[in-house]
Amino acid sequence: MTATTADLKITWEKLPDGFILDEEPVENIDQPLLAAALREILEIAGLIVTGILVAPNMGICATVDSKLVIKAPDWFYARNVQPLSSQEIRRSYTPNLEGEVPAIVMEFLSATANDEYSIKPTYPPGKWFFYEQVLRVPIYALFEPAAGVLEVYQLNSSGRYQVQQPDLNGRYWIEGVGLFLGVWQGTKAERTGYWLRWWDESGEMLLWGAEMVERERQQRDIAQHQAEQERERSERLAAQLRAAGIEPEA
């Protein structure tokens, strides 16, 4: 499949079988934890179904002016993705050939220099340019975990990213996912700090597995406490009746 954007000739071709992907290590432990936490919430909520691809640090491919470009966002979400055969392992993703352009791509910013804001158009293009001008991803989110700062940009009618303002709760509606995205501070596993989380349309925060287990435990404890209080009340009432010479009914 081929498309022309301004002076660019963009071709959507599957990654060659023998192509060797760069195996760059993640910069810190935060990145995989943040990515896994975002996926876990969606999975537990039953929102990762057939045709949905949620992937961290997976290469997204496009051929620009006959040159293969691969960018691996820290996290992305795509819909209507064609399933692979049982013998295949997904190594990369080519939009418009294997499924829709991702509804959202995310980058987790670190202290080191990076090209998340790069609009460099020449080969290899910067990430901002690639997501905006080549892929045309509707929403681009950049998150700085250390400070808990989330920036969300949406593709406007001119085909440019425009910064979005959060709602009164500090969250952003992500149309392609059908959920609000926002920042939450707390502890999960071995990490304490700022996290990205999902909220539904009613404003209810979607829970991680450990939180659901803890909530169920608390609900059981409350139910047991209420049952104990009811038993004690019944015993007090029975004692009062007996003191008055009335045998309570069994």
C-alpha positions in Angstrom: 0.0 0.0 0.0 1.3 3.5 -0.9 0.3 7.0 0.2 1.8 10.4 -0.6 2.1 13.0 2.1 3.4 16.3 0.9 6.7 15.5 -0.7 7.0 12.1 0.9 6.2 8.8 -0.7 5.1 6.4 2.0 4.8 2.7 1.4 3.4 0.2 3.9 5.4 -3.0 3.6 5.9 -5.9 6.0 9.2 -6.2 7.7 11.4 -8.7 5.8 11.8 -12.0 7.5 15.5 -11.7 7.6 15.6 -8.2 8.9 17.6 -7.8 12.1 15.9 -5.4 14.6 18.1 -3.3 16.8 17.9 -4.7 20.3 18.4 -1.5 22.3 18.1 -2.0 26.1 15.5 0.1 28.0 17.1 3.0 29.8 15.7 2.2 33.2 13.4 -0.2 35.0 10.5 2.4 35.1 9.8 2.0 31.4 8.8 -1.7 31.3 6.9 -1.3 34.6 4.9 1.6 33.3 4.1 -0.1 30.1 3.1 -3.4 31.8 0.9 -1.6 34.2 -1.1 0.2 31.4 -1.6 -3.1 29.7 -2.6 -5.0 32.9 -5.4 -2.7 33.6 -6.9 -3.1 30.1 -6.5 -6.9 30.2 -8.2 -7.3 33.6 -11.0 -5.0 32.4 -11.5 -7.3 29.4 -10.7 -4.6 27.0 -7.9 -6.5 25.1 -9.9 -8.6 22.6 -9.3 -10.1 19.2 -8.0 -7.4 16.9 -6.5 -5.2 19.6 -2.7 -4.9 19.7 -1.1 -3.4 22.8 2.7 -3.5 22.7 5.6 -1.9 24.5 8.8 -1.1 22.6 7.7 -2.8 19.4 8.9 -1.4 16.1 6.3 0.3 13.9 7.3 0.2 10.3 6.9 2.5 7.3 8.9 2.9 4.1 9.5 6.6 3.4 11.0 7.5 0.0 12.0 3.9 -0.5 13.8 3.7 2.9 12.5 1.6 5.8 11.8 3.6 8.9 11.2 1.8 12.2 10.3 3.6 15.4 9.6 1.7 18.7 7.4 3.8 21.0 7.4 2.8 24.7 3.7 1.9 24.4 1.0 1.9 21.7 -2.5 0.7 21.1 -3.9 -0.3 17.7 -7.3 -1.7 16.6 -8.5 -4.1 13.9 -5.1 -5.8 13.7 -4.9 -8.9 11.7 -4.1 -12.0 13.7 -0.9 -14.0 13.1 -0.9 -17.7 12.4 -0.1 -19.9 15.4 3.4 -20.4 14.0 4.2 -16.7 13.7 5.6 -14.4 16.4 5.0 -10.7 15.9 8.3 -8.9 15.6 7.0 -5.6 14.3 3.8 -3.8 13.2 3.1 -2.2 9.8 0.0 0.0 9.9 -2.4 0.1 7.0 -1.1 -3.4 6.0 -1.6 -5.3 9.2 -4.2 -3.1 10.8 -5.1 0.4 11.7 -2.7 3.2 12.5 -2.3 3.1 16.3 -5.0 5.1 18.2 -2.3 6.4 20.6 1.5 6.1 20.9 3.3 6.9 24.2 6.8 7.8 25.0 8.2 7.8 28.6 10.8 10.6 28.9 14.1 10.1 30.6 16.9 12.3 31.7 19.0 11.5 28.7 18.8 13.2 25.3 16.1 11.7 23.0 14.2 12.5 19.9 10.6 12.3 21.2 10.2 16.0 20.2 12.2 15.8 17.0 10.6 17.1 13.9 13.6 16.2 11.8 12.2 15.2 8.3 15.3 13.8 6.8 16.3 10.2 7.1 16.0 8.9 9.7 13.2 11.2 10.7 12.5 12.2 14.3 9.8 10.5 16.3 7.5 13.5 16.4 7.7 13.8 12.6 7.3 10.1 12.1 4.2 9.9 14.3 2.6 13.1 13.0 3.5 13.3 9.4 4.1 9.7 8.4 1.9 7.5 10.6 -0.6 10.3 11.4 -1.3 8.8 14.8 -4.3 10.6 16.3 -2.9 11.0 19.8 0.7 11.3 20.9 1.4 11.2 24.7 4.6 12.0 26.4 5.0 11.2 30.1 7.8 12.2 32.4 7.7 9.6 35.3 10.0 11.5 37.7 7.9 14.6 37.7 4.5 13.0 36.9 4.0 15.3 33.9 1.8 14.1 31.1 1.5 15.9 27.8 -1.1 14.9 25.3 -1.2 16.0 21.7 -4.0 15.4 19.2 -3.8 15.6 15.4 -5.8 18.6 14.3 -7.6 19.3 11.0 -4.4 20.7 9.6 -2.5 17.4 10.3 -0.4 18.9 13.1 -0.2 17.9 16.7 -2.0 20.3 19.0 -1.5 20.2 22.8 -4.6 19.2 24.7 -5.9 20.5 28.0 -6.9 18.0 30.7 -10.4 18.0 32.2 -11.2 19.2 35.7 -9.9 15.9 37.1 -6.6 16.3 35.2 -7.3 13.6 32.7 -7.5 13.3 29.0 -10.2 11.5 27.0 -8.6 9.0 24.5 -11.2 8.5 21.9 -9.6 5.4 20.2 -9.4 3.6 23.5 -12.7 4.8 25.0 -11.1 5.7 28.3 -9.6 8.6 30.2 -5.8 8.7 30.7 -4.3 10.4 33.7 -1.5 10.4 36.3 -1.8 8.6 39.6 0.7 8.6 42.5 1.3 5.6 44.6 3.0 2.2 44.9 2.8 -0.9 42.7 5.2 -3.8 43.2 8.6 -2.4 43.9 8.0 1.0 42.5 6.7 4.1 44.3 6.0 7.2 42.2 3.9 8.5 39.4 2.0 6.1 37.1 -0.3 6.4 34.1 -3.7 5.0 34.7 -7.1 4.5 33.0 -10.5 5.8 34.1 -13.8 4.9 32.5 -16.5 7.3 31.3 -18.1 7.5 34.7 -14.8 8.5 36.3 -14.2 5.2 37.9 -10.5 4.2 38.0 -9.8 0.8 36.5 -7.9 -1.4 39.0 -4.8 -3.5 38.8 -5.1 -7.2 39.8 -3.5 -6.6 43.2 -6.0 -3.8 43.9 -8.9 -5.9 42.9 -7.8 -8.7 45.3 -7.3 -6.1 48.1 -10.8 -4.6 47.4 -12.4 -8.1 47.5 -10.6 -8.8 50.8 -11.8 -5.5 52.3 -15.3 -6.3 51.2 -15.2 -9.7 52.8 -13.8 -8.2 56.0 -16.6 -5.6 56.0 -19.2 -8.3 55.4 -17.8 -10.5 58.2 -17.7 -7.5 60.6 -21.3 -6.7 59.7 -22.3 -10.3 60.3 -20.5 -10.4 63.6 -22.2 -7.1 64.7 -25.6 -8.6 63.7 -24.9 -11.8 65.7 -23.9 -9.8 68.8 -27.0 -7.6 68.4 -29.2 -10.7 68.2 -27.5 -12.2 71.3 -28.0 -9.0 73.3 -31.7 -8.8 72.3 -32.2 -12.5 73.2 -30.6 -11.8 76.6 -32.9 -8.9 77.2 -35.9 -10.9 76.4 -34.9 -13.7 78.7 -34.3 -11.2 81.5 -37.9 -10.1 80.9 -39.1 -13.7 81.2 -39.6 -14.1 77.5 -38.1 -17.0 75.6 -36.9 -15.7 72.2 -38.0 -17.6 69.2 -35.3 -20.0 67.7 
